[in-house]
Amino acid sequence: MSPSRGRHNARMRRATLSVLDAALLNGLVARWSYRCGLHGRLAVSEHEVRLATGDAFPRPLVLAFASDFHAGPTTDPAMFASLIDELVRQRPDALLLGGDYVSCKAEQVGVLAAQLSRFSPPLGKYGVLGNHDLLTDDGHIVRQLEAAGVKVLVNRNCPLPPPFEQVSICGVDDPWTGSPDLAQTFRGAGPVRIFLSHSPDGLLLLREEGFDLALAGHTHGGQVALPDGTAIVDAGGPLSRLYARGRFEIAGKGPLIVSRGVGCSNLPIRINADPDLIICRLAGS
């Protein structure tokens, strides 16, 4: 395995996750959990976003966003098949991915990449890396995702194809375990900017940079939460605790939408935090 780029006690975290993976019997526990409905039921959350840039679109732009897949012993692969089936039904123009593709081992990404290959939206697939990806061989993960047609954005942006070439997907490296560079991420971006960060804490890095829509994951919506949605255990990071799930209007910037994710982290169970697929319809003024 290649050395990871991840920081913050990465060796200890990898060792801990490896022990947990073994305790989950190579996915047997996750398979039982999924069949019992304990992974939750995939929900679709729809959002209308009115752009304030003055750029008129020929029609509304439909973006799908999914995050936190955690391929490996904590998530049954059937959840990924369910996600792709829903994407085929929704038919978005582009698919954006928020990172944490694996639980611990880089080779776990293969089952997810195979499912992602099934879906080819007309304007492409784009993704960033998460903290779990950076604990392992993130180079292998990037190669597998790119083979599945995903453009992985690490501190860079990419314009959408016509007729939405004024829209740039701006993907930053993970705020805590990566090497984020906001100036590089937004350099040369178009007038309409979609800010893609694994964690809501990516917003802490912003200075003068603006966005029309920010998308993040990492929090899992708590994964195990009280009936009112309050997380039993908060995700790490101040903004991850503040913006745990749903939509938030960021003053002077734009809306931030935080996904509850698709897979399960650490334990193969969700309570009051169903997995979700975000659908955003962007319309120019």
N, C-alpha and C positions, 0 to 999 in steps of 0.2 A: 504494500500500500504506500502511495506517495505521502510525503509529509503534508499535513493539513495546514491551511493558513489560519485556522482558528486560534484564538487567544483565550485568556481567562481560564486557567486550570484545565486546558483541553485534555491533557493526558488523563487526569483523574475522572473527568466527565466521560471520556470514552470507556474507561475501565468500568465505571458504574453502569453505563448503559449496556455494556457487553454482558455483565452479570445479570441485569434485568432481562435482557433478550433471552438468555439461557433459561431463566426461571419461567419464561412464558412458553416454553416447550416448542420453540421454532414456529410459532404462529398458531398452535393448536388452541390455546386459550382464546386468542382473538377470533378464530373461526367459530368457536362456541358462542362467544359474546355477540358476534354479528348475527348469528342465527337466532339468538334469543332477543334480538332487538336492542341490545345494550350499546351498540355503536350510535344509536339515534337514527332518525330518518332524514335523509337529505332534503333540505328546504331550499327554495328559490326566493331570494330577496331582491325585489326590483326597485330601482331608483331612477328618477328623472333628474337630469343635471342641465340647467340652463347656463350656457357660457356667457360670460360678460365681456368677451374680447372684441365683439363686433364682427367676428368672422362668421360668415354665413355658410352653412353646410348645405349641400344639395339635398340631403335627407338626414334624419337622425342617425348618429353613429351608435351602434350597439356593441358594448364591450362586456365580456364575461370575465369574472375574476374568481379564482379559486386558490386556496393556500393550504399549507400545513398538511401534507399528505401522509407523512410518516410511514412510508413503505417499510415493511419489516414485521417483526412478531407482534407489534401492538395494533396493527390495522389489517383487517381481512381484505384481500385484493378485490373481493366482490364490491367493496365500496367504491373502488376506482371505476369499475365497469358501470356502476350506477351513475356516477358522475358523468362519464362520457355519453351514456344513453341520454341523460338530461340535456347535455350540450347539443347533441344532435337534434333534439326536439326544439331547443331554444333558437338555434341557428344564429348565433352572434356573428358580428363582422370580424372580431378578433378575440383571442383568448389571452388573458394575462395571468401569470402564476406567481405566487408570493413566497415561494421557498419552503424549506424543510421538506424536501422530497423523500428523505429517508429517516429512519429512526436512529441508526447507529452506523451500519456498514454501507459503504458506497455501492456494493454490488446489489443491494436491496432495491436500487432505483430501477432495475430492469423490468420488473413487473408493472411499474407505473409507466415507464417509457413506452412499453408495448401498448398500453391502453391509450396514451396520448397520441400515438401514431394513427389511431383509428379516426381522429377528428382533425380536419384541415379547414379552418375557417378562411374565408377569401382574403382577409387582410393579415393573416399570420398569427403566430403564437410567440409570446414574449414572456420572459421570466427573470426573477432575481434569485439569489441564493439566501438561505437562512442559516441560523446558528448551528443547527444539527448537521447541515451539509458541510459546514466549515470545520466540523470536528473530525471529518474523515477525508477521503480522497475526493476533494471537490472537483479536481480536474476530470476524474472518471465520470462524475455526475454530469458535468457540463457536456462531455462528449456524448454520453447517452441521450441527454435531452436534445442536443443539436441533431443527433441522428434521427430523433423523433420529430424534427421540424421546429424545435423551439429555439428562438434566439435568446441567449442568456446575456443579460445586460449587467455588467459589473462596472459601475461608475461611468456609464455611457448612455447615450440616448439613440433612438432609432425612429425615423419618420415612418408613418404608415404609408402604404401605397396609395395612389390616386383612387378616388377623388378626395381623400382625406390626408394629403401630404402635408398640410399645415399642422397636423397633430403629431407630436413627438412623445414616445414612451420613454420616460427618463428613469432608469433603474440604478439605484444606489446599492453599494455593498452593505452587508449586515452592519447595523449601527454599533453593535457591541463587540462582536467577535471577528468582524472583518476589518477592512481598511477603507472606510467610506471617504469619498471626495466629492463634495457637492458641486464645487466649481467645475470639475471635470464632467460630472454627471449632466449638468445643464448646458455645457459649452456647445454653442451652435444649434441649440434646440429651437424648434419652430414656435410660432405664436401661441399655439394651444398645447399645454404641457400636462401630461398625465404622470404624476410622481408615484413610482412604484418602489415600496420599501418593505422588507420583510416585517419589520416592527414599526408600530406607531412612533417609536422613539427616533426614527429617522427625521421627524419634524424638528427635533432639537438641534439638528445640524444646519437648518436653514438660516440664511442671513437675508440678503436681498432677493434671493431666488423665490419666484412665485410659482404657483401651480393652479390649474383649473379644476383638477380632481386628484386626490391622493388616495391610494389603496394600500392597505396593510393587513397583516395577519398576526401570527405569533401568539396571540392571547388565548386562542381556542374558545373565546367567550367564557373562559374559566374551566371549560370541559366538564367539571363537576361543580354545579352551582345550585343555589337556593331557588325556589320557585319564582322569585322575582328577578332572577338573572344574576344576582350577586355571587361572585366567585368565592368558592371555599378557600382556594389558594390562588393568590394573584400571580400573574406573569411578572417576570423580572422587568424592571425599567419603569421610570416614573410615568411616562405617557402610556405605557402598556396597561398600567393600573387605572389611569384616568380615562383612557379610551379603550375599554375592554371589548366592546361589541357595538355594531350599529353605525349610525351616521352622525357626524359632528361637523358643525360649521366653524372653521378656523378663521378668526378675525384677520382681515387683510390678505387672506390667501384664497381659500375655497373649501369645498366639502372634503372631509376625510371619511372614508368608509372602511370599517374594520371587520374582517371576516371572522367567523367562528372556526374556520378551517374545515377540512374534510376528514382527516384521519385522527387517530388517538396517539397521544404522547404519554410515555411512561406506563400507563395502565390502559388496557383495551376496553374502556368504558366511558360513556358520556351520560350525564344527568342534567337535565334542564339546559342543555347547550347543544342542540342538534347541529350536525354539520350543515354547511350552507354553500350555495353557489350564488354569487352576486351578479346581477344583470343591471348594467347602467346604460341608459339611453341619453346620449348627449345631443343637444340641439343648439345650433348657433343662433345668435340674436338677429 
